[in-house]
């Protein structure tokens, strides 16, 4: 009565090299970039980026709420790095700050803003 060997199965006597390297990778912290602003996620785990449609659908605003820290720096970084400087989107992009909110007007850019924030590590 011998146990059948199943491909991909690991017995307790075998070395766990793959899990050891993964554990070491988790122990070494990645170099975190410090920004003068922080965008915390809401209670559902999503980023607080919302779309507001006004004037019968002719004016579309994208707002980032609850920005901790310097919202002006967030607005400047969004304006300079969200789109390439020569694109039509960059020419239409207008960003305003209101205390701890950032309001972006000029287009339907919620998904681009969410992807930009995720790429920054928020």
N, C-alpha and C positions, 0 to 999 in steps of 0.2 A: 504494500500500500504506500506508494509514493505520491507526493503531491505533484500535480501537473504544473509545469512552469508556464506562466502567462506572461507574454511580452508586455513590458511596461510596468509589471508588478515588481515591487521591491520588498525583499525580506528584511527583517530586523537586523540580520547579521551583515548586510551589505552596507557599505559606506554611503552616506548621503551627501555626496559632493555638490550636487545641484542646489540643495536646500542650504548647505553651509555658505556657499558663495552669495546666495540671495540674502541670507541673514546678515552677512558682513556688509552687503551693499546697503541694507536698511540701517545698520548701525552707524555708518559714516554719513554725516549730514551733508546734504548738498549746500553749496554756497548760496545762501538766501540773499536776494537783493533787497535792500532797504529803500523804500519809497517814502516821501513825505506825506503820503496819503494811504488810506486803507479802505477797501470796499468790502464790508462784511456781508456774508450771505444771510438771507432771511430765514425764518423758522422752518421753511420747507427745504432749505438747502440750495436755493437758487440765488443767482445774483440779482440785486435790486435794480434791474434795468427794465423800464416800462415805456410803452408807446402811447402817446396821446394824440388823437386825431381831432382837429378843430376846423372850423369854418367849412363845414360840409364836406370834409375830406380833402380840402386843398392845402391845409397846413398840417404837417406831421412833425410832432416833437418826440424826441427820445430823451427820457430823463433817467439819470443815475441818482438814486436817492441814498441818503444816510452815509455820505462820504465822511470818514473820520480823517482828520488832519487837514492838509492844505488842498482844498478843492480846486484852487486856481492852477496849481501845478498839474493836477490831473487833466484839467481842460487844455492846458498848453501841450501836454504830451499827446493827448488825443488829436489835437489839431495838427500836430507835426508828423505823427506816425500812423494814424488810422488809414489814410490813403496816400498814394504817392503825390508829391507836390504838383505835378503837371496834369493830374487827372481832372476830369470834370467834377467829380464828387468833391475833391478838395476845394474847388472854386466855389461850390454851393454850400459848403460846410460852414455853419455858424454856431459857436458855442458860447453859452453864458453860464455864469455861476450865481447861485442864490444861496448863501450861507453854506449848508452842507449838501446842496443838490447841484448837479450839473445838467443843463438842458441843451440838447443838440437839435438844431433845426436844419432843414434843407433836404431831407430824404428819409426813406424807410431803412434805417441803418441799425436796427436793434440787434440783429444777429451778428453783424460785423463788430459792434461794440462788445457784445457778450464774448465773442471769440477773442477779441483783443484783450479783454480783462482776464480770460482764462489763460491766454498765452503769457500774461504778466505774472500769473501765479495766484490769482484771487479766487 
